[in-house]
Amino acid sequence: MNAEIEITVLKRLLFEDLVEQYGAHPWEPCERLSEGQKFVSRGANMPDGFCSWAWTDIQKYVLTLARGGNMIGSKPGMTVACCSDGYRPVVFLLRRVKGEGNQ
């Protein structure tokens, strides 16, 4: 059984130096997500309204946590991961929700 995983947006970053040097136009931090925004993955599936690009980057961590695994270097049942946008990455807290199938 897969545990539910709570996904919280911790930070939206913007590397202005990289945008200035390599970007084709000005960028703002990710406009799709907001700091503090929460989502819940059920059955290790992408939550409704979540960014599909970010999901591609974090789904392996969600699946590991949902199946009861832990990440080396992180507290049990949680980890921090981010999307791979080189100009404006978003950092997420992934946390296994207590309940059936959890430790």
BABA-271135 format. One record per residue: x negated, z, y negated of N, C-alpha, C in turn; chain; residue in three letters. Coordinates in nm, 2 decimals. Each point is the difference from the previous one (the first is absolute). Example, Ala and Ser with C-alpha at 12.3 -4.5 7.8 and 13.67 -1.06 7.14 Angstrom:
<pts>
PT     n.X     n.Z     n.Y    ca.X    ca.Z    ca.Y     c.X     c.Z     c.Y  kette  rest
PT   -1.32    0.78    0.57    0.09    0.00   -0.12   -0.09    0.00   -0.12      A   ALA
PT    0.04   -0.07   -0.11   -0.09    0.00   -0.11    0.08    0.08   -0.11      A   SER
</pts>
This chain:
<pts>
PT     n.X     n.Z     n.Y    ca.X    ca.Z    ca.Y     c.X     c.Z     c.Y  kette  rest
PT   -0.09    0.00    0.12    0.09    0.00   -0.12   -0.09    0.00   -0.12      A   MET
PT    0.03   -0.08   -0.10   -0.07   -0.01   -0.12    0.05    0.10   -0.10      A   ASN
PT   -0.08    0.08   -0.07    0.04    0.09   -0.10    0.02   -0.07   -0.13      A   ALA
PT    0.08    0.05   -0.09    0.01   -0.06   -0.13   -0.12    0.03   -0.08      A   GLU
PT   -0.04   -0.09   -0.09   -0.11    0.01   -0.08    0.04   -0.01   -0.15      A   ILE
PT   -0.03    0.10   -0.08    0.04   -0.01   -0.14   -0.12   -0.06   -0.07      A   GLU
PT    0.03   -0.10   -0.09   -0.10   -0.07   -0.07    0.02    0.03   -0.15      A   ILE
PT   -0.10    0.06   -0.06    0.01    0.04   -0.15   -0.10   -0.08   -0.08      A   THR
PT    0.04   -0.06   -0.10   -0.09   -0.07   -0.09   -0.08    0.10   -0.08      A   VAL
PT   -0.13    0.01    0.02   -0.08    0.10   -0.07   -0.05   -0.06   -0.14      A   LEU
PT   -0.06   -0.12    0.01   -0.06   -0.05   -0.12    0.01   -0.16    0.00      A   LYS
PT    0.02   -0.05   -0.12    0.00   -0.14   -0.02   -0.13   -0.03   -0.09      A   ARG
PT   -0.09   -0.06    0.05   -0.13   -0.03   -0.07   -0.01   -0.13   -0.06      A   LEU
PT   -0.08   -0.02   -0.10   -0.03   -0.13   -0.06   -0.15    0.00   -0.04      A   LEU
PT   -0.07   -0.10    0.06   -0.14   -0.02   -0.03   -0.01   -0.10   -0.11      A   PHE
PT    0.01    0.05   -0.12    0.00   -0.09   -0.12   -0.13   -0.09   -0.01      A   GLU
PT   -0.11    0.06    0.04   -0.13   -0.07   -0.01    0.00   -0.12    0.10      A   ASP
PT    0.06    0.01    0.12    0.01   -0.11    0.09    0.10   -0.10   -0.05      A   LEU
PT    0.11    0.04   -0.05    0.10   -0.09   -0.06   -0.06   -0.08   -0.11      A   VAL
PT   -0.07    0.06   -0.09   -0.07   -0.07   -0.11   -0.10   -0.10    0.05      A   GLU
PT   -0.08    0.04    0.10   -0.10   -0.09    0.04    0.04   -0.11    0.10      A   GLN
PT    0.10    0.03    0.08    0.04   -0.09    0.11    0.15   -0.05   -0.01      A   TYR
PT    0.08    0.07   -0.07    0.14   -0.03    0.00    0.03   -0.12   -0.08      A   GLY
PT    0.11   -0.08    0.04    0.04   -0.12   -0.07    0.09    0.04   -0.11      A   ALA
PT    0.06    0.12    0.00    0.09    0.04   -0.11    0.00    0.15    0.00      A   HIS
PT    0.05    0.06   -0.11    0.01    0.15    0.00    0.09    0.06    0.11      A   PRO
PT   -0.04    0.11    0.05    0.08    0.07    0.10    0.04    0.14   -0.05      A   TRP
PT    0.10    0.05    0.05    0.05    0.14   -0.02   -0.01    0.07    0.14      A   GLU
PT    0.00    0.13    0.00    0.01    0.06    0.14    0.13   -0.05    0.07      A   PRO
PT    0.00    0.02    0.13    0.11   -0.05    0.08    0.14    0.03   -0.06      A   CYS
PT    0.08   -0.10   -0.03    0.13    0.03   -0.06    0.11    0.02    0.11      A   GLU
PT   -0.03   -0.02    0.12    0.10    0.02    0.11    0.02    0.14    0.04      A   ARG
PT   -0.11    0.08   -0.01    0.01    0.14    0.05   -0.03    0.09   -0.12      A   LEU
PT    0.04    0.13    0.01   -0.02    0.10   -0.10   -0.06    0.12    0.06      A   SER
PT   -0.09    0.07   -0.07   -0.06    0.12    0.05    0.11    0.11    0.03      A   GLU
PT   -0.01    0.06    0.11    0.10    0.10    0.04    0.11   -0.06    0.09      A   GLY
PT    0.01   -0.13    0.00    0.11   -0.06    0.08   -0.03    0.02    0.15      A   GLN
PT    0.11    0.03    0.07   -0.01    0.03    0.14    0.09   -0.10    0.09      A   LYS
PT   -0.06   -0.02    0.11    0.07   -0.09    0.10   -0.01    0.07    0.14      A   PHE
PT    0.08   -0.03    0.09   -0.01    0.05    0.14    0.00   -0.11    0.10      A   VAL
PT   -0.10    0.00    0.08   -0.01   -0.10    0.11    0.06    0.06    0.12      A   SER
PT    0.10   -0.06    0.06    0.07    0.04    0.12   -0.04   -0.10    0.11      A   ARG
PT   -0.04    0.05    0.12   -0.03   -0.09    0.11   -0.12   -0.08   -0.03      A   GLY
PT   -0.09    0.05   -0.09   -0.12   -0.07   -0.05    0.03   -0.14   -0.06      A   ALA
PT    0.12   -0.01   -0.06    0.04   -0.12   -0.07   -0.02    0.01   -0.15      A   ASN
PT   -0.01   -0.11   -0.07   -0.02    0.00   -0.14    0.13    0.05   -0.06      A   MET
PT   -0.01    0.09   -0.09    0.12    0.05   -0.07    0.06   -0.10   -0.09      A   PRO
PT    0.14    0.01   -0.02    0.07   -0.09   -0.09   -0.06    0.02   -0.14      A   ASP
PT   -0.02   -0.11   -0.07   -0.05    0.00   -0.14   -0.15    0.02   -0.01      A   GLY
PT   -0.07    0.01    0.11   -0.15    0.02   -0.01   -0.07   -0.14   -0.01      A   PHE
PT   -0.11    0.00   -0.06   -0.08   -0.13   -0.02   -0.06   -0.05    0.13      A   CYS
PT    0.04   -0.12    0.03   -0.05   -0.06    0.13   -0.15   -0.01    0.00      A   SER
PT   -0.06   -0.03   -0.11   -0.15   -0.02   -0.01   -0.07    0.14    0.03      A   TRP
PT    0.05    0.10   -0.06   -0.05    0.14    0.02    0.02    0.04    0.15      A   ALA
PT    0.12   -0.03    0.05    0.03    0.04    0.14   -0.10   -0.06    0.09      A   TRP
PT   -0.04   -0.13   -0.02   -0.10   -0.06    0.09   -0.13    0.08    0.00      A   THR
PT   -0.03    0.06   -0.11   -0.13    0.08   -0.01    0.02    0.14    0.07      A   ASP
PT    0.11    0.06   -0.01    0.01    0.14    0.04    0.07    0.02    0.14      A   ILE
PT    0.06   -0.11    0.05    0.08    0.02    0.12   -0.07    0.06    0.12      A   GLN
PT   -0.13   -0.03    0.01   -0.08    0.05    0.12   -0.01    0.15   -0.01      A   LYS
PT   -0.01    0.06   -0.12    0.00    0.14   -0.02    0.13    0.06    0.03      A   TYR
PT    0.11   -0.06   -0.05    0.13    0.05    0.02    0.03    0.00    0.15      A   VAL
PT   -0.04   -0.10    0.08    0.03   -0.01    0.14   -0.08    0.11    0.07      A   LEU
PT   -0.13    0.02   -0.03   -0.08    0.11    0.06    0.07    0.14   -0.02      A   THR
PT    0.04    0.03   -0.13    0.06    0.13   -0.03    0.13    0.01    0.07      A   LEU
PT    0.08   -0.11    0.00    0.13    0.01    0.06    0.00    0.02    0.15      A   ALA
PT   -0.11   -0.04    0.07   -0.01    0.03    0.14   -0.08    0.12    0.03      A   ARG
PT   -0.02    0.09   -0.10   -0.06    0.13    0.02   -0.15    0.01   -0.02      A   GLY
PT   -0.06   -0.12   -0.03   -0.14    0.00   -0.02   -0.04    0.06   -0.14      A   GLY
PT   -0.13    0.03   -0.02   -0.05    0.04   -0.13   -0.12   -0.08   -0.04      A   ASN
PT   -0.03    0.00   -0.12   -0.11   -0.08   -0.06   -0.12    0.09   -0.02      A   MET
PT   -0.12   -0.05    0.05   -0.12    0.07   -0.02   -0.02    0.03   -0.15      A   ILE
PT   -0.04    0.12   -0.04   -0.03    0.03   -0.14    0.13    0.04   -0.08      A   GLY
PT    0.11   -0.01    0.06    0.13    0.04   -0.07    0.06    0.12    0.07      A   SER
PT    0.08    0.08   -0.08    0.07    0.11    0.06    0.09   -0.05    0.11      A   LYS
PT    0.03    0.08    0.10    0.09   -0.05    0.11    0.14   -0.04   -0.06      A   PRO
PT    0.05   -0.12    0.05    0.13   -0.05   -0.03    0.01   -0.07   -0.14      A   GLY
PT   -0.12   -0.02   -0.06    0.01   -0.07   -0.13   -0.13   -0.08   -0.02      A   MET
PT    0.01   -0.09   -0.09   -0.12   -0.07   -0.05    0.03   -0.07   -0.13      A   THR
PT   -0.10   -0.05   -0.07    0.01   -0.08   -0.12   -0.05   -0.14    0.03      A   VAL
PT    0.08   -0.10   -0.05   -0.03   -0.14    0.03    0.04   -0.08   -0.13      A   ALA
PT   -0.05   -0.12   -0.01    0.04   -0.08   -0.12    0.02   -0.15    0.04      A   CYS
PT    0.06   -0.07   -0.09    0.02   -0.14    0.01   -0.14   -0.06   -0.04      A   CYS
PT   -0.02   -0.12    0.04   -0.13   -0.07   -0.03    0.00   -0.09   -0.12      A   SER
PT    0.09    0.02   -0.09   -0.01   -0.08   -0.13   -0.13    0.04   -0.07      A   ASP
PT   -0.09   -0.09   -0.01   -0.13    0.03   -0.06    0.01    0.03   -0.15      A   GLY
PT    0.10   -0.05   -0.07    0.01    0.03   -0.14    0.09    0.12   -0.03      A   TYR
PT    0.10    0.03    0.08    0.09    0.11   -0.03    0.05    0.06    0.13      A   ARG
PT   -0.08    0.07    0.07    0.04    0.06    0.13    0.09    0.12   -0.03      A   PRO
PT    0.08    0.03    0.10    0.10    0.11    0.00   -0.05    0.10    0.11      A   VAL
PT    0.00    0.13   -0.03   -0.05    0.10    0.10    0.13    0.07    0.05      A   VAL
PT    0.01    0.02    0.13    0.11    0.07    0.06   -0.04    0.12    0.08      A   PHE
PT    0.08    0.10    0.00   -0.01    0.11    0.10    0.10   -0.03    0.11      A   LEU
PT   -0.05    0.00    0.12    0.08   -0.02    0.12    0.01    0.14    0.08      A   LEU
PT    0.12    0.04    0.02    0.02    0.14    0.06    0.10   -0.01    0.11      A   ARG
PT   -0.04    0.05    0.12    0.09    0.01    0.11    0.11    0.10   -0.03      A   ARG
PT    0.12   -0.03    0.01    0.11    0.09   -0.02    0.02    0.09    0.12      A   VAL
PT    0.01    0.13   -0.01    0.03    0.08    0.11    0.13   -0.03    0.07      A   LYS
PT    0.00    0.01    0.13    0.13   -0.03    0.07   -0.04   -0.04    0.14      A   GLY
PT    0.09   -0.07    0.07   -0.01   -0.04    0.13   -0.13   -0.09    0.02      A   GLU
PT   -0.08    0.03    0.09   -0.12   -0.08    0.03   -0.12    0.03   -0.09      A   GLY
PT    0.01    0.11   -0.08   -0.10    0.04   -0.09   -0.08    0.12    0.05      A   ASN
PT   -0.11    0.02   -0.05   -0.08    0.12    0.04    0.02    0.11   -0.10      A   GLN
</pts>
